[in-house]
């Protein structure tokens, strides 16, 4: 394996502790941000009606900004970490062990939890539409009861016109694709196309060179631009939550982060550069994220203004396409610099062992898997009340987190579900080991 002589080195013990504790924290926090992301979705002002179970009248620019910024980096960081741990797991267990582990930790939870999520989402969406008055507006179903509507709409929900609904579990589906790619491409590369390892050494050299420069994150971000040009919804990376055939643009972006993480583990000492340049990357990402956020929100707020659309002059398609390409280019670079800043901050502040962080890391997988129906339930509950948006956020998130944590403690941590998700049953006190880093989806 090629290691650049210019790469900064750390003592093995320090690097090992920093790597596992900090990256455990990063992965857990990325998943928790996802829970908050969906938890405030009913209060986001610019989302169209009927996209979510309810659309609350209590909105705020602060919620809109958080919702947008969270989407800029959270899943990108998750897939980078997933690639990092996937490489570690592959070289610890071999191809057969990797296949078995990924099937058990990713494939089986997807198969088991998907029906539960789909049924609960259908029930909650029907309830939310009922609360919003959408059902009464449809003459075909206005006379029906709740359960009749659920039964009638269930089949059309499962086979949506725009693709098979993966819900928020699409991230597991894409991880399966990436892991399958590892099992196919890695042996092909090592045994046929790159027997001497020169191609991989070349990639190592490029990564090492860029990681040792403060502006390296900018160049890594430029690599995402071609795929970003394929995004369609104007919100950044399209969420591929429908369709069994992966959406190519989102697949390439998230696959690129996964591949980056895979090669990063080949030179683990380069993690020190996330920490070394995290303040620089934070400053750069704040500027770039502020630019794309302001661009997006100003556009949607203008479109939402009363009578604005009718009086706005038409923009020719060529200009619209150019504007979209520029926006998505900046978004791609902003995402990469934000990921670098995020991981660098985790390495800076969470490098020491911490029982609460270890617990949260173990719990975060379960919490993210089941959080969607939980937060939507509380969103529908608070929808009728004219509370301040901050009170509604607290009324949604606090009980949701309580339900998720308590369910993990009493239903998962010491049961067979904990074995399924985390690879062990916490019935007896046990020391945390580095092996635990491969138990949550990575």
C-alpha positions as CSV (number, residue, x, y, z in Angstrom):
1,X,0.0,0.0,0.0
2,X,1.3,3.4,-1.0
3,X,1.8,6.0,1.8
4,X,2.9,9.4,0.9
5,X,6.1,10.6,2.6
6,X,4.6,14.0,3.0
7,X,1.6,12.8,4.9
8,X,1.6,13.9,8.6
9,X,1.9,11.0,11.0
10,X,0.5,10.4,14.4
11,X,1.4,7.7,16.9
12,X,-0.6,4.6,16.2
13,X,-2.4,4.6,19.5
14,X,-3.4,8.2,19.2
15,X,-4.6,7.7,15.6
16,X,-6.6,4.6,16.5
17,X,-8.4,6.2,19.4
18,X,-9.1,9.4,17.4
19,X,-10.3,7.5,14.4
20,X,-12.9,5.3,16.1
21,X,-14.2,7.7,18.7
22,X,-14.5,10.8,16.6
23,X,-15.9,9.0,13.5
24,X,-18.4,7.1,15.7
25,X,-19.6,10.5,16.9
26,X,-19.6,11.9,13.3
27,X,-21.8,9.0,12.1
28,X,-24.2,9.3,15.0
29,X,-24.6,13.0,14.7
30,X,-25.1,12.8,10.9
31,X,-28.0,10.4,11.6
32,X,-29.4,12.6,14.3
33,X,-29.3,15.6,12.0
34,X,-31.4,13.5,9.7
35,X,-34.0,13.0,12.4
36,X,-34.1,16.7,13.1
37,X,-34.3,17.3,9.3
38,X,-37.5,15.2,9.0
39,X,-38.7,16.4,12.3
40,X,-39.1,20.0,11.1
41,X,-40.2,19.2,7.6
42,X,-43.9,19.9,8.3
43,X,-42.9,23.5,9.2
44,X,-40.7,24.3,6.1
45,X,-42.4,27.1,4.2
46,X,-41.2,26.4,0.7
47,X,-42.3,22.7,0.4
48,X,-45.4,22.2,-1.8
49,X,-48.7,21.0,-0.3
50,X,-49.2,17.3,-0.1
51,X,-45.5,16.5,-0.3
52,X,-45.6,15.8,3.5
53,X,-48.3,14.5,5.7
54,X,-49.2,18.0,6.9
55,X,-48.0,21.5,6.0
56,X,-48.0,23.6,9.1
57,X,-48.9,27.3,8.9
58,X,-46.3,28.1,11.6
59,X,-43.0,28.6,9.6
60,X,-39.8,30.4,10.1
61,X,-36.8,31.4,8.0
62,X,-34.6,29.7,10.7
63,X,-36.3,26.4,10.0
64,X,-36.0,26.9,6.3
65,X,-32.2,27.6,6.6
66,X,-31.6,24.6,8.9
67,X,-33.6,22.3,6.6
68,X,-31.6,23.5,3.6
69,X,-28.2,23.5,5.2
70,X,-28.7,20.0,6.8
71,X,-29.3,18.6,3.3
72,X,-26.0,20.1,2.1
73,X,-23.7,17.8,4.0
74,X,-25.3,15.2,6.2
75,X,-25.8,12.3,3.8
76,X,-22.5,13.1,2.0
77,X,-20.6,12.8,5.3
78,X,-22.5,9.6,6.1
79,X,-21.5,7.9,2.8
80,X,-17.9,9.0,3.2
81,X,-17.7,7.4,6.6
82,X,-19.5,4.4,5.2
83,X,-16.8,3.9,2.6
84,X,-14.1,4.3,5.2
85,X,-15.5,1.6,7.5
86,X,-16.4,-0.6,4.5
87,X,-12.7,-0.7,3.5
88,X,-11.7,-1.5,7.1
89,X,-14.3,-4.3,7.3
90,X,-13.4,-5.8,3.9
91,X,-9.7,-6.1,4.8
92,X,-10.5,-7.5,8.3
93,X,-12.9,-10.2,7.1
94,X,-12.3,-10.7,3.5
95,X,-14.8,-10.8,0.7
96,X,-17.0,-13.6,2.1
97,X,-17.0,-12.0,5.6
98,X,-17.8,-8.6,4.1
99,X,-20.7,-10.1,2.1
100,X,-22.1,-11.8,5.2
101,X,-21.7,-8.8,7.4
102,X,-23.3,-6.3,5.0
103,X,-26.2,-8.6,4.2
104,X,-26.9,-9.0,8.0
105,X,-26.4,-5.4,9.0
106,X,-27.9,-3.7,5.9
107,X,-29.9,-6.0,3.7
108,X,-31.8,-7.8,6.5
109,X,-32.8,-4.6,8.3
110,X,-34.0,-3.1,5.0
111,X,-36.2,-6.1,4.3
112,X,-37.6,-6.2,7.8
113,X,-38.2,-2.5,8.5
114,X,-39.4,-1.5,5.0
115,X,-42.9,-3.0,5.4
116,X,-43.3,-1.5,8.8
117,X,-42.3,1.9,7.6
118,X,-44.5,1.8,4.5
119,X,-47.6,0.7,6.4
120,X,-47.1,3.3,9.2
121,X,-46.4,6.1,6.6
122,X,-49.5,5.2,4.7
123,X,-51.6,5.4,7.9
124,X,-50.0,8.7,9.0
125,X,-50.2,10.3,5.6
126,X,-53.9,9.5,5.3
127,X,-54.5,10.9,8.8
128,X,-52.5,14.0,8.0
129,X,-54.4,14.6,4.7
130,X,-57.6,14.2,6.6
131,X,-56.5,16.8,9.1
132,X,-55.5,19.2,6.3
133,X,-58.8,18.7,4.6
134,X,-57.3,17.2,1.4
135,X,-59.6,14.2,1.5
136,X,-62.8,16.2,1.7
137,X,-61.7,18.0,-1.5
138,X,-61.7,14.8,-3.5
139,X,-65.3,13.8,-4.4
140,X,-64.3,10.2,-5.1
141,X,-63.2,9.5,-1.5
142,X,-64.9,12.3,0.5
143,X,-67.8,10.0,1.6
144,X,-65.4,7.3,2.7
145,X,-64.2,6.6,6.2
146,X,-60.5,6.6,7.3
147,X,-59.9,2.9,7.0
148,X,-61.7,2.7,3.6
149,X,-59.4,5.4,2.2
150,X,-56.3,3.6,3.6
151,X,-57.3,0.4,2.0
152,X,-58.1,2.0,-1.4
153,X,-54.9,4.0,-1.5
154,X,-52.5,1.4,-0.2
155,X,-51.9,-0.3,-3.5
156,X,-51.4,3.0,-5.4
157,X,-49.0,4.1,-2.7
158,X,-46.9,1.0,-3.0
159,X,-46.7,1.3,-6.8
160,X,-46.3,5.0,-7.2
161,X,-46.3,6.4,-10.7
162,X,-42.8,7.8,-10.3
163,X,-41.2,4.6,-8.8
164,X,-41.2,2.1,-6.0
165,X,-41.2,3.9,-2.6
166,X,-38.0,3.3,-0.7
167,X,-39.0,6.0,1.9
168,X,-36.1,7.2,4.0
169,X,-34.6,3.7,3.9
170,X,-33.2,4.5,0.5
171,X,-29.8,5.0,2.2
172,X,-29.7,1.3,3.0
173,X,-30.6,0.4,-0.5
174,X,-27.8,2.6,-2.0
175,X,-25.4,1.1,0.6
176,X,-26.2,-2.3,-0.7
177,X,-25.4,-1.2,-4.3
178,X,-22.1,0.3,-3.2
179,X,-21.2,-2.8,-1.3
180,X,-22.1,-5.0,-4.2
181,X,-19.9,-2.8,-6.3
182,X,-17.0,-3.4,-3.9
183,X,-17.5,-7.2,-4.2
184,X,-17.5,-7.0,-8.0
185,X,-15.0,-4.3,-8.8
186,X,-12.4,-4.7,-6.1
187,X,-11.3,-8.3,-7.1
188,X,-11.5,-7.3,-10.8
189,X,-9.2,-4.4,-10.1
190,X,-6.8,-6.2,-7.9
191,X,-6.5,-9.5,-9.9
192,X,-7.0,-8.3,-13.5
193,X,-6.9,-4.6,-14.3
194,X,-4.4,-3.4,-11.6
195,X,-2.3,-6.4,-10.6
196,X,0.7,-4.3,-9.7
197,X,-1.4,-1.8,-7.8
198,X,-0.1,1.2,-9.8
199,X,-3.5,2.6,-10.5
200,X,-4.5,2.5,-6.8
201,X,-1.1,4.0,-5.8
202,X,-1.8,6.8,-8.2
203,X,-5.2,7.5,-6.6
204,X,-3.5,7.4,-3.2
205,X,-0.9,9.9,-4.4
206,X,-3.6,12.3,-5.6
207,X,-5.6,12.0,-2.4
208,X,-2.5,12.4,-0.2
209,X,-1.4,15.5,-2.2
210,X,-4.8,17.2,-1.9
211,X,-5.4,16.2,1.7
212,X,-2.1,17.9,2.6
213,X,-3.2,21.2,1.2
214,X,-5.7,23.6,2.8
215,X,-7.4,24.0,-0.5
216,X,-7.7,20.3,-1.2
217,X,-11.4,20.2,-0.3
218,X,-12.1,22.6,-3.1
219,X,-10.6,20.4,-5.7
220,X,-12.3,17.3,-4.3
221,X,-15.6,19.3,-4.5
222,X,-14.9,20.1,-8.2
223,X,-14.9,16.4,-8.9
224,X,-18.6,16.3,-7.9
225,X,-19.7,18.9,-10.4
226,X,-20.4,16.7,-13.5
227,X,-22.8,14.6,-11.4
228,X,-24.3,17.7,-9.8
229,X,-25.3,18.9,-13.2
230,X,-27.7,16.0,-13.4
231,X,-29.8,17.1,-10.4
232,X,-33.4,17.9,-11.3
233,X,-35.2,19.4,-8.3
234,X,-33.1,22.6,-7.7
235,X,-32.7,21.7,-4.0
236,X,-29.2,20.2,-4.3
237,X,-28.7,16.5,-4.4
238,X,-32.0,14.8,-5.4
239,X,-33.3,12.5,-2.7
240,X,-33.5,9.0,-4.4
241,X,-36.4,7.7,-2.3
242,X,-38.4,6.2,-5.1
243,X,-37.5,3.7,-7.7
244,X,-35.5,0.5,-7.6
245,X,-33.3,1.7,-10.4
246,X,-30.8,4.1,-8.8
247,X,-31.0,7.7,-9.9
248,X,-27.7,8.2,-11.8
249,X,-26.8,11.7,-10.6
250,X,-27.5,11.0,-6.9
251,X,-25.8,7.6,-7.2
252,X,-22.6,9.1,-8.6
253,X,-22.5,11.8,-5.9
254,X,-23.0,9.5,-3.0
255,X,-21.0,6.8,-4.6
256,X,-18.2,9.2,-5.0
257,X,-18.2,10.0,-1.3
258,X,-18.3,6.3,-0.5
259,X,-15.3,5.7,-2.8
260,X,-13.4,8.6,-1.3
261,X,-13.9,7.1,2.1
262,X,-12.8,3.7,0.9
263,X,-9.5,5.1,-0.4
264,X,-9.1,7.3,2.6
265,X,-8.8,4.2,4.8
266,X,-5.9,3.1,2.8
267,X,-4.0,6.1,4.2
268,X,-5.5,6.4,7.7
269,X,-3.0,9.0,8.8
270,X,-4.5,11.5,6.4
271,X,-7.4,11.8,8.8
272,X,-5.2,14.2,10.8
273,X,-5.6,16.7,7.9
274,X,-9.3,17.0,8.5
275,X,-8.5,18.2,12.0
276,X,-5.5,20.3,10.8
277,X,-7.5,22.3,8.3
278,X,-11.0,22.1,9.9
279,X,-11.1,25.9,10.7
280,X,-10.1,26.8,7.2
281,X,-12.7,24.4,5.7
282,X,-15.3,25.8,8.1
283,X,-14.7,29.3,6.9
284,X,-14.8,28.3,3.3
285,X,-17.9,26.2,3.7
286,X,-19.7,28.9,5.6
287,X,-19.2,31.3,2.7
288,X,-20.2,28.7,0.0
289,X,-23.1,27.3,1.9
290,X,-24.3,30.9,2.7
291,X,-24.2,31.6,-1.1
292,X,-26.2,28.6,-2.2
293,X,-28.6,29.0,0.7
294,X,-29.3,32.6,-0.1
295,X,-29.6,31.8,-3.8
296,X,-32.1,29.0,-3.2
297,X,-34.2,30.7,-0.6
298,X,-34.4,34.0,-2.4
299,X,-35.6,32.2,-5.5
300,X,-38.3,30.2,-3.7
301,X,-39.4,33.1,-1.6
302,X,-39.8,35.2,-4.7
303,X,-41.8,32.5,-6.3
304,X,-44.0,32.2,-3.2
305,X,-44.8,35.9,-3.1
306,X,-48.4,36.7,-3.9
307,X,-48.9,37.6,-7.6
308,X,-45.2,37.3,-8.3
309,X,-45.3,34.5,-10.8
310,X,-47.8,36.2,-13.0
311,X,-45.7,39.3,-13.3
312,X,-42.3,37.7,-13.6
313,X,-40.9,37.8,-17.1
314,X,-40.1,34.4,-18.6
315,X,-36.5,33.2,-18.7
316,X,-35.5,31.3,-21.7
317,X,-34.6,27.6,-21.2
318,X,-30.9,28.1,-22.1
319,X,-30.5,30.7,-19.4
320,X,-32.3,28.6,-16.9
321,X,-30.1,25.6,-17.7
322,X,-27.0,27.8,-17.3
323,X,-28.2,29.2,-13.9
324,X,-29.0,25.6,-12.7
325,X,-25.5,24.4,-13.7
326,X,-23.8,27.3,-11.9
327,X,-25.9,26.8,-8.8
328,X,-25.3,23.0,-8.7
329,X,-21.6,23.6,-9.2
330,X,-21.3,25.8,-6.2
331,X,-23.5,23.4,-4.3
332,X,-21.2,20.5,-5.0
333,X,-18.1,22.3,-3.8
334,X,-20.0,23.7,-0.7
335,X,-21.0,20.2,0.2
336,X,-17.5,18.9,0.1
337,X,-16.0,21.7,2.1
338,X,-18.8,21.3,4.7
339,X,-18.1,17.6,5.0
340,X,-14.4,18.3,5.6
341,X,-15.3,20.9,8.2
342,X,-17.8,18.6,9.9
343,X,-15.4,15.6,10.1
344,X,-12.6,17.9,11.2
345,X,-14.7,19.3,14.0
346,X,-15.6,15.8,15.1
347,X,-11.9,14.8,15.2
348,X,-11.2,18.0,17.2
349,X,-13.8,17.7,19.8
350,X,-14.8,14.0,20.1
351,X,-11.5,12.2,19.9
352,X,-11.6,10.9,23.5
353,X,-13.6,7.9,24.5
354,X,-17.1,8.8,25.8
355,X,-19.8,6.5,27.1
356,X,-22.6,8.8,26.1
357,X,-21.3,9.1,22.6
358,X,-20.7,5.4,22.3
359,X,-24.3,4.8,23.5
360,X,-25.6,7.3,21.1
361,X,-23.6,5.8,18.3
362,X,-25.1,2.4,19.0
363,X,-28.6,3.8,19.3
364,X,-28.5,6.1,16.3
365,X,-29.0,3.3,13.7
366,X,-32.2,2.1,15.4
367,X,-33.4,5.7,15.9
368,X,-32.9,6.6,12.3
369,X,-34.6,3.5,11.0
370,X,-37.8,4.1,12.9
371,X,-37.9,7.8,13.3
372,X,-40.0,8.8,10.4
373,X,-43.4,7.6,11.6
374,X,-42.6,8.8,15.1
375,X,-41.9,12.4,14.1
376,X,-44.8,12.5,11.6
377,X,-47.1,11.3,14.4
378,X,-46.2,14.3,16.5
379,X,-46.3,16.7,13.6
380,X,-49.9,15.7,12.8
381,X,-50.7,16.0,16.5
382,X,-49.5,19.6,16.9
383,X,-50.7,20.7,13.4
384,X,-54.2,22.0,14.5
385,X,-52.7,24.4,17.2
386,X,-51.6,27.9,16.5
387,X,-48.5,27.8,18.6
388,X,-45.2,29.6,17.9
389,X,-43.0,27.6,15.5
390,X,-40.4,27.1,18.2
391,X,-42.9,25.5,20.6
392,X,-44.0,23.2,17.8
393,X,-40.5,22.2,17.0
394,X,-40.0,21.3,20.7
395,X,-43.3,19.5,20.9
396,X,-42.3,17.4,17.9
397,X,-38.6,16.7,18.6
398,X,-38.5,16.3,22.4
399,X,-41.2,13.5,22.6
400,X,-39.8,11.9,19.4
401,X,-36.3,11.7,20.9
402,X,-37.7,10.3,24.1
403,X,-39.7,7.6,22.3
404,X,-36.7,6.7,20.1
405,X,-34.2,6.5,23.0
406,X,-36.5,4.7,25.4
407,X,-37.5,2.2,22.7
408,X,-33.8,1.5,22.0
409,X,-33.0,1.0,25.7
410,X,-35.9,-1.3,26.4
411,X,-36.7,-3.0,23.1
412,X,-33.4,-3.1,21.3
413,X,-30.2,-2.8,23.3
414,X,-30.5,-6.1,25.1
415,X,-32.6,-8.0,22.6
416,X,-32.2,-9.9,19.4
417,X,-32.9,-6.6,17.5
418,X,-29.7,-5.2,19.0
419,X,-27.9,-8.2,17.8
420,X,-29.3,-7.7,14.3
421,X,-28.5,-4.0,14.2
422,X,-25.3,-3.7,16.3
423,X,-23.9,-7.2,16.2
424,X,-24.2,-7.8,19.9
425,X,-26.6,-7.9,22.9
426,X,-25.8,-5.4,25.7
427,X,-27.0,-7.6,28.5
428,X,-23.8,-7.5,30.4
429,X,-21.2,-4.8,30.8
430,X,-18.5,-5.0,28.1
431,X,-15.6,-2.9,27.0
432,X,-16.0,-1.0,23.8
433,X,-13.7,-2.2,21.1
434,X,-12.6,-0.9,17.7
435,X,-14.6,-3.8,16.1
436,X,-17.8,-2.0,17.2
437,X,-17.2,0.6,14.5
438,X,-18.3,-1.9,11.9
439,X,-21.6,-2.9,13.6
440,X,-23.7,0.1,12.4
441,X,-24.2,0.5,8.7
442,X,-21.0,1.6,7.2
